[in-house]
Amino acid sequence: MLTQLSIRNIVLIEALDLQFAGGLGVLTGETGAGKSILLDALGLVLGNRADSGLVRAGEEQASVTATFEFEVVPKSISQVLDDAEVEIEPGEPLILRRRVKADGGSKAFVNDQPVGVALLREMAGALVELHGQHDDRGLVNPRGHRMLLDRYAGANTGAVAAAWGEWRQAMSALEEAKASIVQAKEDQDLLIAHLAELTELQPEVGEEARLAGLRADMQKGERLQGELEDLRKVWDGSNSPLASLRSAARKLDRIAEEHPLLSDALASLDRAVIEAGEAEEKLTEAGYQLIHDPAALDDAETRLFELRAAARKHRCDVDTLPELAREMRAQLDAIEGGEAGIGALEKAAGAAGDAYREKAGALHEARVKAAARLDKAVAAELAPLKLDAARFKTSVEQLPEERWGASGMDGVEFLIATNPGADFAPLGKIASGGELSRFILALKVALAEKGGAATVIFDEIDRGVGGAVASAIGDRLARLASGGQLLAVTHSPQVAARGGEHYMIAKSSEGTVTRTSVGLLDAGQRKEEIARMLSGAEVTDEARAQADRLLEGV
């Protein structure tokens, strides 16, 4: 709840520090004293637009600081702070501060950590709920009506949200599978043609390197053919070097024993014969390997061209062509298998849709029953608030399927008819300012809303009413404030008498300087202020006696 509000240099307020407690707090004062300035200042620290006109004349800047304290920080607020990486220790108050310069610039802080103004706005709804003469938020906004009815009904909306998510997921999987098959079918003919080409080509891993090496050898043979032929002539026949070496070795062998040097010479000659023989063998082998066969060379080059052309066509390496063929075959198999899988996905999506409809239908029934109870509860509050001719209805209508969602299949809106025989219409469109405030109060009492904003403010909800109606309003405000915090800006002495704390807003002038001040009244001051509200400018003894009776009757 709001525990402190500090204002510096906002319009007529030079410096103001207010302490607030739980329960019902009332703020009173003469018309024009500056009650709206307080609300503007609070709105500023909650993220409203910064207007340089709020800065007190002659000052460079203005500031507002609001302190909120909680037993446990609401999850909605802690989540916003976590997302913004703003740290708050357990038990630590939440301190919002806003500074506005005379030139219109502003800065925002949360617990002295600089933040964007948008962060203040994100938290505002969970911190303060403001209802006034021209309220266009809160209970008037139909966007929140479904949530309020669900809270009133104690409905399990989480089950519906989970079923919706499962249905959406199943439908998404089905749609993706169908789209995939459509795309695959568009490519099917092309896949079949490409696979036929690769099947006929029958590429092998490593084939390109092997063919390239073979082609290179044959091309070398073509270049070396003449030289090899000349060498063949030298080494062939009876006069070849090898034949001459062998003949010399035979002759030397017959006389080698005659002298040691001849034996050494024979050994050397034998080695030469062996080396020459090896050379002959290698020349012969090279001749076979480097043989120039124009047809074989043409076949190798043709095969290389086909392989490389296929690789270029599919934008891959030659060695990946076999794997590409296997992938194409798998894609074609998937088209056939995918069509069979569509049936299973359709069945799963249908089951998920049925589960959602069942849970959303049960939620619809719970809403309809809760709406009837709420309508009865609100109706019971209308007559004491001088709205006995009015009627209230909670509309629960099933939406078309395209508008279903995680919150179910219903549209919920609070409707009223202010005159007998008149048609029902949205709450904020046909009620006058005073009626609207009282309708909101009746709704708040009927809903007995839990988990709403930490602080609720009613701004002049009692305008234009008095007597028993004002007493009824005060009674209901006190009931709403029980266990929480409610602040009421009021002109009604009956409402003011119900306050646990009473603040008086006053305006004073010294020469050309005008100031607004706010003070917490003690028992005597409070009695005098309520007497003033009863009698007007001159407080009479009769007014004081009546003020006593109002305070004693609380």
Number of C-alpha atoms within 10 A of each C-alpha: 22 24 17 16 22 17 22 21 21 26 22 21 23 17 17 17 15 14 12 19 16 18 21 28 23 24 22 25 21 16 11 12 19 21 23 12 17 19 14 16 26 20 18 25 27 27 21 16 12 21 15 19 14 23 26 19 14 8 14 13 21 24 23 25 23 22 19 19 16 15 10 10 17 15 10 13 18 16 13 15 18 11 10 12 11 15 12 16 7 10 11 14 18 19 20 22 27 26 20 24 19 18 12 15 12 19 15 25 19 22 16 11 13 13 19 14 20 13 19 24 17 16 19 19 19 17 22 21 18 21 23 19 18 14 17 14 16 15 22 23 15 20 14 15 19 21 15 18 23 20 18 19 19 12 18 14 17 11 17 25 18 15 23 24 16 18 22 18 14 21 19 14 17 21 15 12 17 17 12 14 20 14 12 18 15 11 13 17 12 12 18 13 11 18 19 13 13 18 13 9 15 12 21 14 13 11 15 20 13 13 17 14 13 18 19 15 17 20 17 15 21 16 13 15 14 11 10 18 11 10 13 16 11 13 17 13 11 10 12 13 17 22 17 13 17 17 13 15 20 14 11 17 17 10 12 17 12 9 9 10 11 15 16 12 15 22 16 13 19 18 12 16 20 15 13 18 15 12 14 18 12 12 16 15 12 13 17 11 14 21 18 19 12 11 9 13 18 12 13 19 16 11 17 20 13 13 22 18 13 20 17 11 9 14 11 13 13 24 18 15 23 16 13 18 20 13 13 17 14 11 17 19 11 15 18 12 12 17 14 11 15 17 12 12 19 16 13 18 21 15 14 21 18 14 17 26 20 14 20 25 17 16 23 22 13 17 26 20 13 20 22 13 16 21 18 14 17 22 21 14 22 20 15 16 22 16 18 15 12 20 20 22 21 21 21 20 14 15 14 10 9 7 11 16 18 17 19 25 23 23 19 24 22 25 21 21 19 21 13 10 10 11 11 18 17 17 24 23 12 15 18 14 18 17 23 22 24 24 27 22 24 25 22 16 17 20 17 11 14 11 8 14 20 21 22 22 21 21 23 21 29 27 17 13 16 16 10 13 20 24 23 20 25 26 18 20 25 21 17 21 20 13 11 17 23 28 25 26 25 21 26 24 25 28 29 29 25 25 24 14 21 25 23 20 21 18 17 12 9 7 6 5 9 13 17 22 18 22 15 17 15 12 12 8 14 20 22 19 23 29 25 20 22 21 16 12 10 11 16 15 11 12 20 19 13 18 24 16 12 20 19 10 10 12
